[in-house]
Amino acid sequence: MGNNKKPGNKSRRDFLSLFISADKKTAPAEMVKMLTADGKLVEVDKAVLDELTKKQKATNQQIFDWMKNPSKENS
């Protein structure tokens, strides 16, 4: 076991960080600008947005069953 404090010796962390930083440089995320409910402009990663649009949306009947609605109690 040698001395890892020498300037010529690089640690495993330094070696692995080369691969991580290379991935970040080669694939810049495509960002989409959107407005929040309170009117703020935010940038969202397009990959995240695409994943959310693939999810199945609730039907009107599912929403009606979930809500506490006075007309639902009478029927």
C-alpha positions as YAML, in Angstrom:
chain: A
units: angstrom
residues:
- id: 1
  name: MET
  ca: [0.00, 0.00, 0.00]
- id: 2
  name: GLY
  ca: [1.59, 3.20, -1.15]
- id: 3
  name: ASN
  ca: [1.19, 6.75, -0.10]
- id: 4
  name: ASN
  ca: [-1.79, 8.26, -1.94]
- id: 5
  name: LYS
  ca: [-0.84, 11.81, -0.97]
- id: 6
  name: LYS
  ca: [1.86, 12.17, -3.66]
- id: 7
  name: PRO
  ca: [1.03, 14.67, -6.41]
- id: 8
  name: GLY
  ca: [1.63, 12.07, -9.16]
- id: 9
  name: ASN
  ca: [-0.90, 9.59, -7.72]
- id: 10
  name: LYS
  ca: [-4.52, 10.07, -8.67]
- id: 11
  name: SER
  ca: [-7.31, 8.56, -6.66]
- id: 12
  name: ARG
  ca: [-10.08, 6.35, -7.94]
- id: 13
  name: ARG
  ca: [-12.49, 9.21, -7.37]
- id: 14
  name: ASP
  ca: [-10.49, 11.44, -9.75]
- id: 15
  name: PHE
  ca: [-10.43, 8.65, -12.32]
- id: 16
  name: LEU
  ca: [-14.18, 8.01, -12.14]
- id: 17
  name: SER
  ca: [-15.02, 11.71, -12.20]
- id: 18
  name: LEU
  ca: [-13.50, 11.88, -15.69]
- id: 19
  name: PHE
  ca: [-16.28, 9.62, -16.97]
- id: 20
  name: ILE
  ca: [-19.03, 11.49, -15.15]
- id: 21
  name: SER
  ca: [-17.90, 14.88, -16.41]
- id: 22
  name: ALA
  ca: [-17.58, 13.48, -19.95]
- id: 23
  name: ASP
  ca: [-21.22, 12.35, -19.88]
- id: 24
  name: LYS
  ca: [-22.38, 15.79, -18.81]
- id: 25
  name: LYS
  ca: [-20.47, 17.49, -21.61]
- id: 26
  name: THR
  ca: [-21.67, 15.22, -24.41]
- id: 27
  name: ALA
  ca: [-25.38, 15.25, -23.61]
- id: 28
  name: PRO
  ca: [-26.68, 18.70, -22.76]
- id: 29
  name: ALA
  ca: [-30.28, 18.49, -21.61]
- id: 30
  name: GLU
  ca: [-32.86, 20.15, -23.82]
- id: 31
  name: MET
  ca: [-34.86, 22.55, -21.70]
- id: 32
  name: VAL
  ca: [-38.45, 23.75, -22.22]
- id: 33
  name: LYS
  ca: [-39.75, 27.01, -20.76]
- id: 34
  name: MET
  ca: [-43.07, 26.75, -18.92]
- id: 35
  name: LEU
  ca: [-45.24, 28.89, -16.64]
- id: 36
  name: THR
  ca: [-46.14, 27.73, -13.16]
- id: 37
  name: ALA
  ca: [-49.61, 28.19, -11.67]
- id: 38
  name: ASP
  ca: [-48.43, 31.33, -9.86]
- id: 39
  name: GLY
  ca: [-47.02, 32.89, -13.06]
- id: 40
  name: LYS
  ca: [-43.30, 32.16, -12.67]
- id: 41
  name: LEU
  ca: [-41.26, 31.18, -15.73]
- id: 42
  name: VAL
  ca: [-39.29, 27.96, -15.18]
- id: 43
  name: GLU
  ca: [-37.18, 25.70, -17.38]
- id: 44
  name: VAL
  ca: [-37.96, 21.98, -17.32]
- id: 45
  name: ASP
  ca: [-35.92, 19.15, -18.84]
- id: 46
  name: LYS
  ca: [-37.73, 17.90, -21.95]
- id: 47
  name: ALA
  ca: [-37.07, 14.25, -21.02]
- id: 48
  name: VAL
  ca: [-38.97, 14.72, -17.75]
- id: 49
  name: LEU
  ca: [-41.84, 16.38, -19.57]
- id: 50
  name: ASP
  ca: [-42.03, 13.54, -22.11]
- id: 51
  name: GLU
  ca: [-42.17, 10.94, -19.33]
- id: 52
  name: LEU
  ca: [-45.06, 12.76, -17.66]
- id: 53
  name: THR
  ca: [-47.10, 12.96, -20.87]
- id: 54
  name: LYS
  ca: [-46.84, 9.16, -21.32]
- id: 55
  name: LYS
  ca: [-48.73, 8.50, -18.08]
- id: 56
  name: GLN
  ca: [-52.41, 7.60, -18.27]
- id: 57
  name: LYS
  ca: [-54.76, 10.42, -17.40]
- id: 58
  name: ALA
  ca: [-57.69, 10.05, -15.03]
- id: 59
  name: THR
  ca: [-61.16, 9.74, -16.51]
- id: 60
  name: ASN
  ca: [-64.01, 12.01, -15.50]
- id: 61
  name: GLN
  ca: [-65.67, 9.11, -13.66]
- id: 62
  name: GLN
  ca: [-62.50, 8.44, -11.64]
- id: 63
  name: ILE
  ca: [-62.30, 12.10, -10.66]
- id: 64
  name: PHE
  ca: [-66.00, 12.14, -9.74]
- id: 65
  name: ASP
  ca: [-65.54, 9.03, -7.56]
- id: 66
  name: TRP
  ca: [-62.51, 10.62, -5.86]
- id: 67
  name: MET
  ca: [-64.14, 14.00, -5.14]
- id: 68
  name: LYS
  ca: [-66.30, 14.81, -2.16]
- id: 69
  name: ASN
  ca: [-69.32, 16.04, -4.04]
- id: 70
  name: PRO
  ca: [-72.76, 16.80, -2.53]
- id: 71
  name: SER
  ca: [-74.52, 15.51, -5.66]
- id: 72
  name: LYS
  ca: [-72.67, 12.20, -5.28]
- id: 73
  name: GLU
  ca: [-74.02, 11.71, -1.74]
- id: 74
  name: ASN
  ca: [-77.64, 12.07, -2.89]
- id: 75
  name: SER
  ca: [-77.39, 9.39, -5.58]
...
